[in-house]
Amino acid sequence: MIAVVDYGSQFAHLIARRIRSLGVYAEIFQNTTKAAELKNRKVEGIILSGGPRSVYENNAPTIDKGILNLGVPVLGVCYGHQLLAHVLGGKVVPSSKEYGKEILVTAGKTRLLQSLGKKEQVWMSHGDSVVTLPQGFIVAGKTQGCKIASYANDARRIYGLQFHPEVQHTVHGMKMLENFLNICGCRRNYTIKGIDRKLVAEIKAKVGDGAVIMGVSGGVDSLVASALIKKATPNIYCVFVDHGIIRKGEAEYVKKLYEKLGFRHYYYADASQIFYKRLKGVTDPEEKRRIIGRTFIEVFEAKVKELKAKHGNIKFLGQGTIYPDRIESAKASKAAAVIKTHHNVGGLPEKMKLKLVEPLKDLYKDEVRELGMMIGLPREALMRHPFPGPGLAVRIVGEITAERIGIVQEADLIFTEELRKSGQYDKVWQAFAALLPVKAVGVMGDSRSYGYIIALRAVTSVDGMTADWAKIPNDVLERAASRIVKNVRGVTRVLYDITQKPPATIEYE
Ligand code: XMP
């Protein structure tokens, strides 16, 4: 097992996913973890992630030095690279920033960079640099702006990479991670093959003849979790809460999907009027999210109470929590935080004396999709784009009104149709239409008209933490735009969003 120690990087989870995809189990550990715990867990290698701090600052996160005496290989990435150098007696100073693609010129001989070229494209993001190495270490690579972009001590099996081997822009980053796994002597036998049987058996053992209640959204995680639970027990009660700010046709789609999959107890709770009433006049994005989160829990709780009164054997609450939802990053993103509150449904399990069933809690999204395929769920349902809990509310800037919801729904449907028809849908992480509440002029027939601006957004990403705008072919964008202005009343203009995350976010609010 590889321990990925999290120093607050958005990429800590990405490192763990990459290691798993190389066939070795990886878990995230907090940066306060002690050597004894890693030893107990029989960790075979340790990777220190990047992070936003500077190692020379007061109270900067550090490492239990005992970890470096475990005799287990250690690889520091970015902040981890600086931290190792710092604690072992080297020197780290503020330097000119390097951000983006750089060429690494490899130097010195080390197992970490074995079989790599003399020049390698790598991806950098740092404002501090290691300028003096601890004793016994050699420089393994440099870039134009960074004299010690990688260092190594093969005898102690301690290494540093200033750049990020886990991101795609580091072209041979996987080879570097693979070399590290070889240095650790890890057996490459981690796979999720057969995990469905194991998970179903675990659920069976846990729930016995009790029943499980579960909120479902039509999203991948709740779908796979509910399908697994159904394999373990026929007593699963699915509840779909419709807050009225969802995609057009979504409620029908989810109902049909669950019917087709043979779920016998499926409940639809139409709560749209309560949500609309509470959101009336609200324009502050965080306030909107809070209202939606709170109301969602309230409605769900009422439904649970009602069903529990009818079916006394409901003793469990099923949830589609996945690994990144559970393991809070040292610097949790806005999305992670909100997703978490959604998942925890506000202390509901304790209040209602329900025990949690979370079969996906140790898996990453790609593993969840693979598991979904394994148990025969429709590919189309598993490949759906992520959809945020607060729904279209985060895609309507300003006040939410019935008119604006209708406009976004129509525009979104057209954009999605065009993406599907052109084969672009599966190539992007997420795509949608958003409404900007300013009016721009257009010409309809002979007269000038004023209407809203629709922004189309399509992004590529591996986990939603960082994203690039998708290079959708112009003709696809053109068809979507002209269909939207022609068919969606109240829209006079369509823009395509070409901002990256960071600095922008994927959603609009
Ligand atoms: P941002 O907009 O923060 O989004 O770049 C990153 C990813 O998270 C999703 N997202 C959310 N998901 N509740 C959710 O369940 C939320 O409040 C929320 N906000 C953003 C977003 O769709 C994207 O995939």
Boltz pocket constraint, residues with backbone or C-beta under 6 A from the ligand:
constraints:
  - pocket:
      binder: B
      contacts: [[A, 289], [A, 334], [A, 335], [A, 338], [A, 339], [A, 342], [A, 386], [A, 387], [A, 388], [A, 389], [A, 390], [A, 394], [A, 430], [A, 463], [A, 464], [A, 465], [A, 501], [A, 504], [A, 505], [A, 506], [A, 507], [A, 508]]
      max_distance: 6.0
